[in-house]
Amino acid sequence: MEMISEQKIAASREQVWAALNDTEILKKSMPGCESFDAISENTFEAKITAKVGPVKAKFKFNVELTDIRPPHGYLISGEGQGGVAGFAKGSAMVELSEDGSGTILSYTVKANVGGKLAQLGARLIDGTAKKMADEFFSNFNAMLSGNESS
């Protein structure tokens, strides 16, 4: 599954870049994220609860940032185990470009799942993955644009 989208953020590219490297902002942006902790400079561990159709699972993800090009973007990749639910892995290429006083954040997400989750059908999995990615970037945008509702 692959999806491409973008968000216009009312913040400078440098502010967006700083936020993309702030574990607290990333944690608050991720739907179902219980923890997001740095393991080393560009490696993190995340615990996320996700519901895909009738299956709700807790995932432990190993997340890594690569292809880091400040303040233009990076590749964020993750692989998680959800016990009997199976596994999920994916990546997002994040690109930042200036747009007047704001920033355009574009992303290309690739994801796949295995185990019990894979039996749910591609349409349901793709819909859930798209919803989670859109929710992450909407939450991220709201925090940076000062529209956070917490």
MDAnalysis code that builds the backbone (N, CA, C; Angstrom):
import MDAnalysis as mda
import numpy as np

u = mda.Universe.empty(450, n_residues=150, atom_resindex=np.repeat(np.arange(150), 3), trajectory=True)
u.add_TopologyAttr("name", ["N", "CA", "C"] * 150)
u.add_TopologyAttr("resid", np.arange(1, 151))
u.add_TopologyAttr("resname", ["MET", "GLU", "MET", "ILE", "SER", "GLU", "GLN", "LYS", "ILE", "ALA", "ALA", "SER", "ARG", "GLU", "GLN", "VAL", "TRP", "ALA", "ALA", "LEU", "ASN", "ASP", "THR", "GLU", "ILE", "LEU", "LYS", "LYS", "SER", "MET", "PRO", "GLY", "CYS", "GLU", "SER", "PHE", "ASP", "ALA", "ILE", "SER", "GLU", "ASN", "THR", "PHE", "GLU", "ALA", "LYS", "ILE", "THR", "ALA", "LYS", "VAL", "GLY", "PRO", "VAL", "LYS", "ALA", "LYS", "PHE", "LYS", "PHE", "ASN", "VAL", "GLU", "LEU", "THR", "ASP", "ILE", "ARG", "PRO", "PRO", "HIS", "GLY", "TYR", "LEU", "ILE", "SER", "GLY", "GLU", "GLY", "GLN", "GLY", "GLY", "VAL", "ALA", "GLY", "PHE", "ALA", "LYS", "GLY", "SER", "ALA", "MET", "VAL", "GLU", "LEU", "SER", "GLU", "ASP", "GLY", "SER", "GLY", "THR", "ILE", "LEU", "SER", "TYR", "THR", "VAL", "LYS", "ALA", "ASN", "VAL", "GLY", "GLY", "LYS", "LEU", "ALA", "GLN", "LEU", "GLY", "ALA", "ARG", "LEU", "ILE", "ASP", "GLY", "THR", "ALA", "LYS", "LYS", "MET", "ALA", "ASP", "GLU", "PHE", "PHE", "SER", "ASN", "PHE", "ASN", "ALA", "MET", "LEU", "SER", "GLY", "ASN", "GLU", "SER", "SER"])
u.atoms.positions = np.array([
    [0.836, -1.160, 0.000],
    [0.000, 0.000, 0.000],
    [0.886, 1.230, 0.000],
    [0.530, 2.198, -0.829],
    [1.284, 3.439, -0.887],
    [0.309, 4.593, -0.978],
    [0.612, 5.687, -0.281],
    [-0.217, 6.881, -0.404],
    [0.660, 8.121, -0.364],
    [0.203, 9.124, -1.082],
    [0.945, 10.377, -1.184],
    [-0.019, 11.506, -0.830],
    [0.428, 12.435, -0.005],
    [-0.415, 13.564, 0.364],
    [0.471, 14.713, 0.812],
    [-0.160, 15.837, 1.127],
    [0.597, 16.963, 1.651],
    [-0.284, 17.816, 2.538],
    [0.373, 18.598, 3.383],
    [-0.306, 19.508, 4.297],
    [0.387, 20.858, 4.220],
    [-0.397, 21.924, 4.260],
    [0.190, 23.263, 4.366],
    [0.184, 23.604, 5.854],
    [1.341, 23.983, 6.366],
    [1.489, 24.277, 7.791],
    [1.867, 25.748, 7.960],
    [1.160, 26.426, 8.847],
    [1.405, 27.849, 9.099],
    [2.574, 28.024, 10.061],
    [3.755, 27.603, 9.618],
    [4.991, 27.733, 10.407],
    [6.154, 27.686, 9.420],
    [7.300, 28.243, 9.836],
    [8.469, 28.242, 8.953],
    [9.003, 26.820, 8.782],
    [9.759, 26.627, 7.712],
    [10.337, 25.303, 7.466],
    [11.227, 24.891, 8.641],
    [11.968, 25.829, 9.226],
    [12.841, 25.515, 10.365],
    [12.019, 25.070, 11.581],
    [10.858, 25.717, 11.802],
    [9.990, 25.311, 12.924],
    [9.414, 23.915, 12.687],
    [9.010, 23.642, 11.458],
    [8.449, 22.322, 11.127],
    [9.540, 21.258, 11.276],
    [10.748, 21.572, 10.800],
    [11.862, 20.629, 10.918],
    [12.143, 20.320, 12.387],
    [12.183, 21.360, 13.227],
    [12.436, 21.152, 14.663],
    [11.349, 20.258, 15.262],
    [10.101, 20.479, 14.873],
    [8.997, 19.675, 15.406],
    [9.074, 18.226, 14.939],
    [9.533, 18.018, 13.702],
    [9.677, 16.647, 13.187],
    [10.761, 15.876, 13.925],
    [11.566, 16.582, 14.701],
    [12.639, 15.953, 15.466],
    [12.402, 16.059, 16.961],
    [11.182, 16.391, 17.363],
    [10.805, 16.532, 18.771],
    [9.952, 15.323, 19.159],
    [10.508, 14.454, 20.007],
    [9.802, 13.202, 20.333],
    [8.446, 13.461, 20.994],
    [8.313, 14.522, 21.778],
    [7.039, 14.800, 22.451],
    [5.968, 15.192, 21.428],
    [6.328, 16.003, 20.455],
    [5.371, 16.395, 19.409],
    [5.002, 15.183, 18.561],
    [5.991, 14.353, 18.212],
    [5.696, 13.149, 17.426],
    [4.758, 12.220, 18.194],
    [5.021, 12.043, 19.484],
    [4.167, 11.177, 20.305],
    [2.729, 11.696, 20.333],
    [2.562, 13.002, 20.553],
    [1.217, 13.584, 20.623],
    [0.508, 13.526, 19.276],
    [1.270, 13.498, 18.192],
    [0.670, 13.477, 16.853],
    [0.193, 12.087, 16.451],
    [0.811, 11.037, 16.998],
    [0.487, 9.663, 16.590],
    [-0.775, 9.159, 17.262],
    [-1.771, 8.760, 16.474],
    [-2.978, 8.189, 17.066],
    [-2.643, 6.910, 17.839],
    [-3.123, 6.803, 19.066],
    [-2.920, 5.594, 19.863],
    [-1.529, 5.431, 20.438],
    [-0.680, 6.467, 20.363],
    [0.699, 6.345, 20.847],
    [0.748, 6.504, 22.363],
    [1.297, 5.493, 23.019],
    [1.447, 5.524, 24.474],
    [2.832, 6.003, 24.880],
    [3.841, 5.707, 24.065],
    [5.195, 6.183, 24.359],
    [5.987, 6.275, 23.069],
    [6.936, 7.195, 23.065],
    [7.830, 7.386, 21.922],
    [9.149, 7.854, 22.511],
    [10.080, 6.934, 22.658],
    [11.310, 7.222, 23.384],
    [12.535, 7.050, 22.496],
    [13.476, 7.973, 22.655],
    [14.733, 7.892, 21.908],
    [15.585, 6.768, 22.472],
    [16.117, 5.930, 21.593],
    [17.028, 4.855, 21.967],
    [18.455, 5.311, 21.683],
    [18.630, 5.978, 20.534],
    [19.902, 6.604, 20.174],
    [19.543, 7.842, 19.360],
    [20.529, 8.474, 18.749],
    [20.275, 9.750, 18.073],
    [19.151, 9.685, 17.043],
    [19.090, 8.654, 16.231],
    [18.073, 8.559, 15.180],
    [17.242, 7.283, 15.262],
    [17.206, 6.670, 16.435],
    [16.452, 5.435, 16.628],
    [15.521, 5.610, 17.828],
    [14.295, 5.124, 17.667],
    [13.281, 5.311, 18.700],
    [12.496, 4.023, 18.896],
    [11.817, 3.956, 20.040],
    [10.901, 2.854, 20.306],
    [9.551, 3.470, 20.606],
    [8.519, 2.988, 19.912],
    [7.169, 3.513, 20.103],
    [6.239, 2.371, 20.495],
    [5.303, 2.691, 21.384],
    [4.245, 1.739, 21.737],
    [2.931, 2.380, 21.313],
    [2.223, 1.671, 20.422],
    [1.013, 2.209, 19.821],
    [-0.093, 1.159, 19.879],
    [-1.285, 1.598, 20.258],
    [-2.452, 0.729, 20.195],
    [-3.241, 1.125, 18.960],
    [-3.509, 0.154, 18.106],
    [-4.232, 0.430, 16.866],
    [-5.401, -0.528, 16.727],
    [-6.490, -0.029, 16.152],
    [-7.660, -0.853, 15.887],
    [-7.848, -0.907, 14.380],
    [-7.812, -2.105, 13.844],
    [-8.029, -2.314, 12.415],
    [-9.243, -3.228, 12.299],
    [-10.371, -2.651, 11.908],
    [-11.601, -3.436, 11.864],
    [-11.889, -4.002, 13.248],
    [-12.106, -5.313, 13.348],
    [-12.422, -5.922, 14.646],
    [-11.184, -6.226, 15.506],
    [-9.992, -6.015, 14.946],
    [-8.765, -6.378, 15.659],
    [-8.135, -5.149, 16.300],
    [-7.964, -5.220, 17.624],
    [-7.274, -4.153, 18.349],
    [-6.000, -4.769, 18.909],
    [-4.873, -4.118, 18.640],
    [-3.603, -4.692, 19.079],
    [-2.670, -3.604, 19.571],
    [-1.801, -3.993, 20.495],
    [-0.730, -3.120, 20.973],
    [0.518, -3.499, 20.198],
    [1.125, -2.505, 19.570],
    [2.338, -2.719, 18.793],
    [3.521, -2.071, 19.476],
    [4.640, -2.751, 19.394],
    [5.907, -2.179, 19.839],
    [6.721, -1.968, 18.570],
    [6.951, -0.706, 18.228],
    [7.648, -0.358, 16.991],
    [9.077, 0.066, 17.253],
    [9.971, -0.361, 16.377],
    [11.317, 0.190, 16.307],
    [11.282, 1.166, 15.146],
    [11.650, 2.415, 15.424],
    [11.551, 3.490, 14.441],
    [12.939, 4.054, 14.185],
    [13.232, 4.310, 12.919],
    [14.552, 4.836, 12.579],
    [14.415, 5.966, 11.566],
    [15.218, 7.023, 11.751],
    [15.289, 8.124, 10.798],
    [16.536, 7.938, 9.951],
    [16.366, 7.996, 8.629],
    [17.500, 7.889, 7.715],
    [17.337, 8.944, 6.625],
    [18.304, 9.033, 5.742],
    [18.277, 10.002, 4.644],
    [17.925, 11.393, 5.176],
    [18.590, 11.781, 6.267],
    [18.286, 13.033, 6.960],
    [18.947, 14.204, 6.234],
    [18.104, 15.174, 5.811],
    [18.573, 16.347, 5.077],
    [17.968, 17.611, 5.678],
    [18.538, 18.110, 6.818],
    [17.953, 19.288, 7.466],
    [18.034, 20.515, 6.561],
    [17.055, 21.374, 6.509],
    [15.680, 21.237, 7.002],
    [14.722, 20.785, 5.896],
    [15.181, 19.923, 5.015],
    [14.390, 19.521, 3.848],
    [13.553, 18.266, 4.056],
    [13.991, 17.335, 4.905],
    [13.196, 16.137, 5.109],
    [14.016, 14.938, 5.531],
    [13.324, 13.807, 5.674],
    [13.958, 12.549, 6.031],
    [13.037, 11.388, 5.716],
    [13.577, 10.196, 5.880],
    [12.799, 8.974, 5.748],
    [12.629, 8.411, 7.146],
    [11.376, 8.213, 7.557],
    [11.109, 7.598, 8.854],
    [10.552, 6.206, 8.578],
    [11.187, 5.192, 9.162],
    [10.788, 3.801, 8.931],
    [10.495, 3.136, 10.262],
    [9.535, 2.247, 10.251],
    [9.199, 1.546, 11.478],
    [8.741, 0.135, 11.209],
    [9.017, -0.723, 12.175],
    [8.557, -2.104, 12.104],
    [8.071, -2.475, 13.483],
    [6.833, -3.004, 13.549],
    [6.259, -3.304, 14.848],
    [5.647, -4.678, 14.920],
    [5.690, -5.232, 16.113],
    [5.081, -6.529, 16.393],
    [3.838, -6.298, 17.256],
    [2.754, -6.955, 16.855],
    [1.498, -6.820, 17.582],
    [1.017, -8.134, 18.162],
    [1.954, -8.990, 18.563],
    [1.572, -10.276, 19.159],
    [0.797, -11.122, 18.171],
    [-0.324, -11.702, 18.619],
    [-1.109, -12.587, 17.759],
    [-1.730, -11.847, 16.581],
    [-1.853, -10.512, 16.673],
    [-2.436, -9.740, 15.565],
    [-1.513, -9.741, 14.350],
    [-0.210, -9.918, 14.580],
    [0.725, -9.938, 13.457],
    [1.726, -8.801, 13.547],
    [2.164, -8.354, 12.372],
    [3.158, -7.287, 12.348],
    [2.722, -6.199, 11.378],
    [3.318, -5.031, 11.556],
    [3.110, -3.924, 10.634],
    [4.464, -3.286, 10.387],
    [4.711, -2.895, 9.161],
    [5.927, -2.143, 8.897],
    [5.645, -1.144, 7.793],
    [6.387, -0.064, 7.852],
    [6.158, 0.962, 6.853],
    [7.184, 2.060, 6.950],
    [7.057, 2.996, 6.033],
    [7.963, 4.131, 6.012],
    [7.228, 5.337, 5.456],
    [7.741, 6.507, 5.768],
    [7.207, 7.747, 5.212],
    [8.378, 8.631, 4.809],
    [8.426, 8.998, 3.531],
    [9.406, 9.973, 3.059],
    [8.745, 11.333, 3.262],
    [9.351, 12.146, 4.099],
    [8.798, 13.449, 4.445],
    [9.649, 14.529, 3.789],
    [9.014, 15.430, 3.052],
    [9.710, 16.518, 2.365],
    [9.092, 17.846, 2.788],
    [9.946, 18.830, 3.067],
    [9.489, 20.163, 3.450],
    [9.898, 21.169, 2.380],
    [8.961, 22.028, 1.996],
    [9.294, 23.103, 1.064],
    [8.626, 24.390, 1.540],
    [9.314, 25.502, 1.341],
    [8.794, 26.785, 1.784],
    [7.636, 27.203, 0.890],
    [6.650, 27.851, 1.512],
    [5.480, 28.342, 0.790],
    [5.089, 29.662, 1.430],
    [5.695, 30.753, 0.970],
    [5.453, 32.048, 1.596],
    [5.956, 32.006, 3.028],
    [5.086, 32.351, 3.979],
    [5.488, 32.308, 5.392],
    [5.225, 30.934, 6.000],
    [4.634, 30.033, 5.228],
    [4.334, 28.700, 5.727],
    [5.228, 27.638, 5.092],
    [4.845, 26.397, 5.296],
    [5.619, 25.260, 4.804],
    [4.664, 24.219, 4.228],
    [5.059, 23.629, 3.125],
    [4.320, 22.481, 2.579],
    [5.064, 21.225, 3.042],
    [4.351, 20.371, 3.765],
    [4.902, 19.098, 4.214],
    [4.274, 18.033, 3.316],
    [5.081, 17.404, 2.445],
    [4.569, 16.323, 1.610],
    [5.104, 15.009, 2.131],
    [4.289, 13.981, 1.979],
    [4.724, 12.673, 2.470],
    [4.239, 11.565, 1.552],
    [5.111, 10.574, 1.422],
    [4.794, 9.355, 0.693],
    [4.918, 8.217, 1.695],
    [3.816, 7.563, 1.972],
    [3.777, 6.492, 2.969],
    [3.672, 5.146, 2.270],
    [4.484, 4.203, 2.709],
    [4.396, 2.822, 2.242],
    [4.216, 1.959, 3.477],
    [3.278, 1.024, 3.420],
    [3.031, 0.180, 4.593],
    [2.561, -1.202, 4.171],
    [2.843, -2.187, 5.015],
    [2.256, -3.507, 4.830],
    [2.144, -4.196, 6.182],
    [1.275, -5.195, 6.209],
    [1.013, -5.932, 7.447],
    [1.057, -7.425, 7.162],
    [1.213, -8.208, 8.228],
    [1.208, -9.657, 8.099],
    [0.520, -10.272, 9.296],
    [0.281, -11.551, 9.236],
    [-0.383, -12.250, 10.332],
    [-1.892, -12.062, 10.267],
    [-2.545, -12.070, 11.429],
    [-3.994, -11.965, 11.516],
    [-4.507, -10.699, 10.822],
    [-3.749, -9.598, 10.942],
    [-4.162, -8.347, 10.312],
    [-4.284, -8.487, 8.797],
    [-3.382, -9.239, 8.197],
    [-3.383, -9.393, 6.740],
    [-4.641, -10.112, 6.243],
    [-5.296, -10.855, 7.113],
    [-6.497, -11.598, 6.726],
    [-7.732, -10.708, 6.656],
    [-7.609, -9.457, 7.112],
    [-8.773, -8.569, 7.161],
    [-9.146, -7.995, 5.799],
    [-8.248, -8.070, 4.848],
    [-8.541, -7.542, 3.522],
    [-7.853, -6.214, 3.280],
    [-7.375, -6.067, 2.068],
    [-6.586, -4.885, 1.698],
    [-7.359, -3.584, 1.848],
    [-8.628, -3.574, 1.494],
    [-9.399, -2.329, 1.553],
    [-9.487, -1.803, 2.985],
    [-9.771, -2.677, 3.931],
    [-9.874, -2.272, 5.332],
    [-8.515, -1.818, 5.871],
    [-7.468, -2.556, 5.558],
    [-6.122, -2.203, 6.028],
    [-5.668, -0.888, 5.408],
    [-5.856, -0.728, 4.101],
    [-5.449, 0.505, 3.432],
    [-6.217, 1.702, 3.985],
    [-7.512, 1.525, 4.223],
    [-8.333, 2.609, 4.770],
    [-7.857, 3.014, 6.154],
    [-7.531, 2.019, 6.985],
    [-7.043, 2.311, 8.337],
    [-5.679, 2.982, 8.288],
    [-4.789, 2.503, 7.440],
    [-3.452, 3.101, 7.324],
    [-3.560, 4.545, 6.843],
    [-4.426, 4.797, 5.868],
    [-4.606, 6.156, 5.368],
    [-5.166, 7.054, 6.468],
    [-6.152, 6.546, 7.193],
    [-6.764, 7.325, 8.275],
    [-5.714, 7.665, 9.341],
    [-4.886, 6.692, 9.706],
    [-3.863, 6.941, 10.735],
    [-2.815, 7.947, 10.252],
    [-2.383, 7.824, 8.999],
    [-1.395, 8.766, 8.457],
    [-1.994, 10.168, 8.390],
    [-3.229, 10.280, 7.881],
    [-3.878, 11.586, 7.790],
    [-4.063, 12.199, 9.174],
    [-4.448, 11.364, 10.155],
    [-4.641, 11.849, 11.517],
    [-3.319, 12.329, 12.121],
    [-2.239, 11.570, 11.887],
    [-0.931, 11.981, 12.392],
    [-0.569, 13.359, 11.855],
    [-0.622, 13.532, 10.517],
    [-0.188, 14.793, 9.928],
    [-1.154, 15.936, 10.253],
    [-2.452, 15.647, 10.428],
    [-3.402, 16.686, 10.849],
    [-3.104, 17.133, 12.272],
    [-2.847, 16.172, 13.169],
    [-2.497, 16.505, 14.557],
    [-1.209, 17.317, 14.600],
    [-0.218, 16.878, 13.828],
    [1.076, 17.555, 13.760],
    [0.879, 18.991, 13.281],
    [0.088, 19.148, 12.221],
    [-0.193, 20.463, 11.659],
    [-0.894, 21.348, 12.690],
    [-1.898, 20.806, 13.385],
    [-2.645, 21.579, 14.374],
    [-1.742, 22.081, 15.487],
    [-0.808, 21.236, 15.935],
    [0.106, 21.661, 17.000],
    [0.999, 22.813, 16.547],
    [1.493, 22.727, 15.311],
    [2.397, 23.772, 14.811],
    [1.670, 25.044, 14.414],
    [0.406, 24.914, 14.001],
    [-0.350, 26.078, 13.563],
    [-1.063, 26.761, 14.724],
    [-0.917, 26.181, 15.936],
    [-1.562, 26.768, 17.109],
    [-3.036, 26.456, 17.221],
    [-3.494, 25.415, 16.502],
    [-4.910, 25.034, 16.549],
    [-5.125, 23.757, 17.348],
    [-4.187, 23.441, 18.237],
    [-4.268, 22.189, 18.987],
    [-5.452, 22.232, 19.927],
    [-6.234, 21.175, 19.923],
    [-7.389, 21.099, 20.829],
    [-7.106, 20.029, 21.880],
    [-6.436, 20.427, 22.948],
    [-6.133, 19.432, 23.979],
    [-6.649, 19.868, 25.311],
])
